[in-house]
């Protein structure tokens, strides 16, 4: 089920946009989440990248590391003011993501490094057991001092400055949660 909410500017100083969908915890569900998020961003006239890259990585992590057979994951996009927030909630709250120093020849293990390089802020919030939410935020307003996170073919070392050090955004309490 897909839900979308947009509050008008007459109701608030800044429009609030909300999109959420529950998807199967499979590679196909992760891909569908990325495609749906891309179309939603397009309909809101927002830049597609790096948001769709963040959605792809967070959804892939949910189905790879947070998968519980028979349970869905949830993708939520919020736009409040000039901030886009991406949340992916899975039902394996016992396995919290931990950034790793990637091994040069490893085929995986770079996901959270990528998230840290692309997002302005990111973190993990435990939900009602057994849930956890991995979130990332992007500042949509142009930042004059903001530089590209990719330099010389490698990822920047910005995770420490941008990483999960801020308090999580508190979304509306009435939103749906993944099955569980």
N, C-alpha and C positions, 0 to 999 in steps of 0.2 A: 504494500500500500504506500502510495506517495502522498505526502502532504506538503502544501505550500501555503505560506501566510505572508501577506505584505500589509503593513500598517501604513496608512497614508500620511503624508507630511502634515496634513491638517490635524492629525491625531498626535503627532510627535514632532519635535524639532528636527529629527532625522528619521528617514524611513527605516523600518526594521523589516528585514526579509528573512524568511525561514523556509528551508526545504528539508524534508526528512523522508527516508525510505528504509525499509527493512529488506535485506537481501540474503540469499542463501550463502552459507559459509563455504563457498567453493571458488575456485579460480574464475569460473563463469560469473558468479555473483560479484566478485571484485571488479572484473572487467565491466560489467553492467553498471556498477556504481560509478566508475570513472566516466563512462559514456553519459549517464544521466546527469552527473555533476557538471560535465562539460556543457551540456545543453542548457542546464539551469543557469550557469554563469553567463552563457551567451544570451539567454533571455533577459538577464538582469543588466546586460551591457557592461559586464565586468571583464577584465583581462583574464584570458584562459590560463596563462602560465604565470607563475609557478603553481597556481592552485590545483590544476588537474594532475600535476606531477605529485603533489602532496596527497591528494585523494588516492591516486594509484598506489602510492607507497603505503599509506595507512591501511587501505583496504586489503592490499596484498599481505601485510603483516597480520591483519585480523584473521584472514583465512588460513594463513600458514602457521602462525604461532598461537592464535587465540581461538582456534576452531574447536568446537565441541560438537560431535555428530548430532544432527537433528536440531541444532539451534542456529538461529540467524544472527547476523550482525546488523548494526544500524549505522547509517551514514546521515549526518546532519550538517547542513550549511546554514550559517547565520551571517547576516550582514547587519551590523549595528553601527550607525555613524559611518566612519571610514575604516572599519575593521571587518574583515572576512574571517570567520571562525569555521574550521572544519573539525568535526568530531566523528570518530569511529568507535563504536561501543561493541564489544564482544562479550561472550559469557564465560571467559576463562580468566577470571580476576586473580587467580593464584599465580599466574605467569605475567609479571610486570616487565615491560620492555626495559632493557638496559643498553645504552649506547656502548659499542665496542670499538676498539681500535682495529680497523680491518686489516686482515692479513693480505699481503700483496697478491698472492695467487689464489685466494679464496673466491668461490663463486657466489657467496652471500655474506651478510654481516655488515653491509654498508648502509642499510635502510635508514636508521636513525641518524647517521652522520649526514645523509642527504636531507632528511627532514630538518635537521638543525641548520644546515646551510641555506635551505630555501625559505624556511619560516622565520618570521620576526620573533615569535615566541612559540613554545610548544611544551607539552607536559602530559602527565598521566593523572587521572582522577579515578579513585576507586568509587564504584557505584554500589547500589544495593547488591549484596552477594548473590550471584557469583560474578557480577559485572565489573568491567573496567572501561574507561574511556581514554583514548589517546587523542589529544587535540593539538591543533596547530593554528596559529593566527597569522594573517597577513595584513599589514597596513596598506590600505588602498590609496591613500593620499600620497602624492609624490614626495619623496624625502630627498632634499638636495644633497645631503652627505651620504646617502645610501650608495654602496658600491655593489657591483655584481659579486655574488657569492662564489663564483667559479673563477679561479685565477690560474693561468698556466696549466690548464688541464686537470687540476686537482681541486678538491673542496677546501674552502677556507677553514680556518680554525676558530670560527665564530660561535661554536656551540656553547662554550662556557659563558659568553656574554649574552646569548639570546635564549639559551635552553630553558629547561623546565623550572625556572626560578621565580616565576610570577604566580600569583594566586589564580586558580582556574576561574573562568567566566561561569557565572551561575545562570543557566538557561531557565526558561519557564518550567515550573514544576509539573505542569499537566501534560508534558510530552510523553509519548509512548516509549516503552523500553523493549529491547529484544526479548524473544520468548525465553523462558527459563524457569 
